[in-house]
Amino acid sequence: MTTLTIWDWEVEKYPLQVGVGVIIGGWTFVKLVNYFLQRSKLKSARVRKRAECKQAKQVLEDQIKQRNISKEVVEEITNLSLSELQSKLKDGTLDVLDVLHAYQAKALECDEKTNCIIEPFKEAEEWAASVKENVSKDSPLFGVPVSLKENYGVEGYDSVYGMSVLIGKPSHEDSVIGQVLRSQGAIPYVRTNVPQTMISWDCSNPVFGATKNPHDTTRTPGGSSGGECALLAGQGSILGFGSDIGGSLRIPSNMCGTYGFKPTVGRLSAKGTHGCTKGQQIVRAAYGPLARDVDGLVTAMKALLVPLMFKLDPTVNPLPFRTEVFEDNRKLKIGWYDNDGWFTPPPCMQRGVAIAKAKLEAMGHTLVPWKPPNATLGAELYVRAMFSDKCETINEMLRYDTLDVCFMIQYTMANIYWPLRRFLVFILHYLMPSLSTGLKAIAGCDSAYDFWNLAVAAEDYRKMVIEDWQSHDLDAVISPGFGCPAIPLKTPALATSAVSYTTIFNVLNFPAGSLPVTKVNAADTANMKDYPTIDLAHKTVKKGMVGAEGLPVNVQCITLPWHEEQCLRVMKDLETALKA
Ligand SMILES: CCCCCCCC/C=C\CCCCCCCCCCCCCC(=O)NCCO
């Protein structure tokens, strides 16, 4: 009664204010209810998806138990190199189904340790039977089980990349790479984990959790193809496929001691793959193989660069694998660098380059110092391009989602209100210049005009680097595999600056491969005492190097666009020299 009186009194006295108050209050209420409803819908979707994938793994585990395949046989098969496996499949010493079963068993074992698999393909047995029936034993991948990163579209399967909103939206067709692999006799059997958004070099998401490094499960396997590399390093895969828009084939290779190869964009098909940066055309994602040796990468490239791929995706460069370039033994002039001038890598990464340099020199190649000019501009262009939409595409997708720690810093930096951003950029310029550069660049573009100018700046940068490369008459370049080896889980976002070693070759669109050369040793960690602590990224790496002994250290080999075969040739030379 009293309330009503007050209510009547207020309505009469302040009709406009009460009306506006009711509308705003009602609108806020509806928005809040909607927000919590949407969040709980996504939470249920995550719970359901996790349960489905767990169930699929359980079904496979039960089948494996029934098959009664011995541990020794699993080890014997999964320890074979790709070329050994191929010849045993071809001459019939090994059966396609036995090989598949061994890899399924080993993959589940790896998953137990590192949480690298999202789910097994239910149809793998059926596909294997069809390969036995319909594919020639001479096909390059006859009976070879292959693992696929989760963003490769497979009919009937969701590609979620840690974004709950994508759950329950299955692909309607297989990726072109997937189709060509199957036509060549390969059998996809598992799909592997990635970080939320795939714009991170860690490997965790709120749907499937964090993948761990098999060499030290307290550390990151790298990202975004982290599930793939953790699986390969654990011998649970012999050949995998991933994507790379900032190093995602090369960073986890460096963290897990595996082999990865990023071709020029357009050499391998992107059709039927997924990602949240598709509209961003300045730096585009490349798709490529991950393996346990260089031969694995070469086999994959040869198997994919065939008329079927050129037919299924006429937008790719119809250039078959040039074996004569790969097998050429002309001595090369190779540039090298161990510090790009933007981020100082720890001594182990620099030692990795020194080892590679010495080995290549011993093979008769000429090594000269060279590095891409103005790495700071390269880093700035990368961040501006990747966030040129002001992060709106991702914001929209993550609106009601749970944010993973691996993307939290990028998300926060991208969404800072502009006056605060300007203030921080100004202050940090004097305190932490790299953070200031990143914070300014991540603001993206204000207009289409701005975006066009960014595209021109990226083009000018490519031109400038190519001219510099050519003025030194280089055939290839070697560099650190990344800015650091594997650091503890959840810390990669704090050391984002370290990505400059891989992102630059995405901005330039140069082919780049990664291969292991050494392991962190006690002298490397002892030498950390002089390592700079000028900013958060360096501090994070310094802390992360404690206890890093034994972790893999990779180098990158890089060539000019479309010179994939030459890049693989340098990788092969280096691998041969290292194994000699
Ligand atoms: C390139 C240098 C980065 C500069 C960082 C400056 C310091 C931090 C300041 C602000 C935050 C900027 C955040 C920039 C985020 C860039 C993160 C890139 C991580 C890339 C990892 C690989 C992604 C990938 O290849 N994905 C495959 C998708 O198909």
The ligand as a Tripos MOL2 file, in Angstrom:
@<TRIPOS>MOLECULE
LIG
   29    28     1     0     0
SMALL
NO_CHARGES

@<TRIPOS>ATOM
      1 C1         54.8180  -10.0660  -33.5170 C.3       1 LIG1
      2 C2         55.2390   -9.4810  -32.2620 C.3       1 LIG1
      3 C3         54.2040   -9.4070  -31.1950 C.3       1 LIG1
      4 C4         54.3400   -8.1690  -30.4270 C.3       1 LIG1
      5 C5         53.8860   -8.3140  -29.0350 C.3       1 LIG1
      6 C6         54.0920   -7.0900  -28.2830 C.3       1 LIG1
      7 C7         53.9260   -7.2190  -26.8280 C.3       1 LIG1
      8 C8         52.5130   -7.4760  -26.3760 C.3       1 LIG1
      9 C9         51.6460   -6.3050  -26.5600 C.2       1 LIG1
     10 C10        50.3760   -6.3540  -26.9510 C.2       1 LIG1
     11 C11        49.6820   -7.5910  -27.2520 C.3       1 LIG1
     12 C12        49.7990   -7.8670  -28.6780 C.3       1 LIG1
     13 C13        49.2470   -9.2060  -28.9140 C.3       1 LIG1
     14 C14        49.7020   -9.6880  -30.2180 C.3       1 LIG1
     15 C15        49.1870  -11.0330  -30.4250 C.3       1 LIG1
     16 C16        49.8960  -11.7530  -31.4370 C.3       1 LIG1
     17 C17        49.9210  -13.1930  -31.0320 C.3       1 LIG1
     18 C18        50.3240  -14.0250  -32.1280 C.3       1 LIG1
     19 C19        50.4910  -15.4560  -31.7140 C.3       1 LIG1
     20 C20        50.6450  -16.2570  -32.9280 C.3       1 LIG1
     21 C21        50.6990  -17.7270  -32.6250 C.3       1 LIG1
     22 C22        50.4890  -18.5670  -33.8350 C.3       1 LIG1
     23 C23        49.1320  -18.3880  -34.4700 C.3       1 LIG1
     24 C24        48.9210  -19.3080  -35.6540 C.2       1 LIG1
     25 O1         49.7620  -19.5130  -36.4880 O.2       1 LIG1
     26 N1         47.6770  -19.8290  -35.7820 N.am      1 LIG1
     27 C25        47.2610  -20.6930  -36.8420 C.3       1 LIG1
     28 C26        45.8960  -20.4070  -37.2980 C.3       1 LIG1
     29 O2         45.5580  -21.1810  -38.4040 O.3       1 LIG1
@<TRIPOS>BOND
     1     1     2 1
     2     2     3 1
     3     3     4 1
     4     4     5 1
     5     5     6 1
     6     6     7 1
     7     7     8 1
     8     8     9 1
     9     9    10 2
    10    10    11 1
    11    11    12 1
    12    12    13 1
    13    13    14 1
    14    14    15 1
    15    15    16 1
    16    16    17 1
    17    17    18 1
    18    18    19 1
    19    19    20 1
    20    20    21 1
    21    21    22 1
    22    22    23 1
    23    23    24 1
    24    24    25 2
    25    24    26 1
    26    26    27 1
    27    27    28 1
    28    28    29 1
@<TRIPOS>SUBSTRUCTURE
     1 LIG1         1 GROUP 0 **** ****
